[in-house]
Amino acid sequence: MSIHTIDRAHEVLADQALLVAEAADVLYDMAMQPTSRHEDLADLEAVYAEGGSFPATIGMSSVVAAMFVDLVELGRRLALQPGPLPTSMVSQCQVARRMARTMSDALETGTEQGHVQTLNRCAASLQDDAGVGTDLATAAAAAQQALHTMLQSWALGI
């Protein structure tokens, strides 16, 4: 594998993570604005469709893709809710947004400094027994797993 191939793979992954961060922003808007949830869902699905061209292979790429799927599913569930959400659910959406933005920032800047700790804190705030990552890949995987657990709890709670 050449350096150009590695650089291109990282660039594609950073672009995919940026779309996930955009999706998380839309999800947070949905949590805050019950009157525009159906329009926001259309925006969320459009962002997801744009990201459909990215491969979900292994490693960070599969973590980013799984986070994308979970955010879209959360958005679909939010769209079914007619009124304001409980504060705790809004807070969870805010954590998901921070998680996605942190992952995107880390991949965009190419640095792990501070990002690993932020992802670990986000994961812990969504799931008490969340795993703890020691590098960006493992922290992102733990955060994605916590997000998925949150999605499953919403299936029971909504």
Beta strands, then each sheet from edge to edge (+ up, - down):
end
